[in-house]
Amino acid sequence: MTKHRPPPSQAEGREQLFEKLLAAMGIGEADHLLRFGLTQELDQIGRNARQIAMPGTQPDRRRKVQQYRAAITKVLAISETLGPDFFANEIARASLSRLNPDKDASTLDRLVDLHRDDRDNVVAVLTSRVRDIDHWLEISGDDYRKRDVRELVVEPFLRLMSEHGITTSRKQRPRKRIFDALFDWLGIEQRVRPTSANIDKIARDLEMASESIPKSKTAD
């Protein structure tokens, strides 16, 4: 029977994972100035990554939202069974009676007629809430999280490597090993991590974009 292996972020401390990342990038303990500069910039990427829903930050949040939606749907179904007239008449009258305990029955009836709505506001609000939740569930899916990982983590990290002249090589500094160490340190789930091929493509896109920017001319 295969033992369950805990994620690296749980099995190892954050400091150890950070040291593994630096080692994968070819940064040794003697590179004090480079380590200091990289630490500050990597901390910023870490703050960016916290904007992405990670495991452990909001456990079961999506499941709870789905349960909340199911509860609203059940309320709407019961409301449909009771019928709109019940809310427009009896519940509206009860509401006015609660707010105006001194009013008699005939006065309450007149108030109901005066403030009658063609539509039950509570049902309308709950129906709109369900649509909003459905949209949230759609945009908070893995595809959107993958996009966020690209924009908030992968692209800034590739720029950081370029600015500091950190190159990759298949033997000494494989790009995959570096990014695996980065994702482990940040605690990013496997299912939203871009593949090696995707990371290579992002790197090429950034290089092409950088080459297309005209360089400013220096004064003679």
Residue pairs with C-beta under 8 A, 6 or more apart in sequence:
5 11
7 55
7 184
7 187
8 17
8 184
9 17
9 56
9 184
9 185
9 187
12 20
14 185
17 181
17 184
17 185
18 42
18 185
20 181
20 184
20 185
21 42
21 178
21 181
21 182
21 184
21 185
22 35
22 38
23 181
24 173
24 177
24 178
24 180
24 181
25 38
25 161
25 166
25 173
25 178
25 181
26 166
26 172
26 173
27 34
27 35
27 38
27 166
29 35
34 164
37 164
38 160
38 164
41 160
42 160
44 156
45 152
45 153
45 156
45 157
45 160
45 186
46 185
46 186
48 152
48 153
48 156
49 149
49 152
49 153
49 186
49 187
49 188
50 57
51 148
51 152
52 145
52 148
52 149
52 152
52 153
52 188
52 192
53 61
53 140
53 145
54 186
54 187
54 188
54 189
55 187
55 189
56 187
62 137
62 140
65 133
65 136
65 137
66 137
68 133
69 130
69 133
69 134
69 137
72 126
72 129
72 130
72 133
73 130
75 126
76 123
76 126
76 127
76 130
79 87
79 120
79 122
79 123
79 126
84 119
84 120
84 123
87 120
87 122
87 123
88 116
88 117
88 120
89 112
92 112
92 115
92 116
93 108
93 109
93 112
96 103
96 108
96 111
96 112
96 115
97 103
97 108
100 107
100 108
100 111
103 111
142 191
142 192
145 192
146 192
146 194
149 188
149 192
149 193
149 194
150 194
150 198
150 202
153 182
153 183
153 186
153 188
154 179
154 194
154 199
154 202
155 202
155 206
157 179
157 182
158 202
158 203
158 206
159 206
160 166
161 167
161 168
161 178
162 206
162 210
166 173
167 173
168 174
168 175
168 178
175 196
175 199
175 200
175 203
176 196
176 199
179 193
179 196
179 199
183 193
194 202
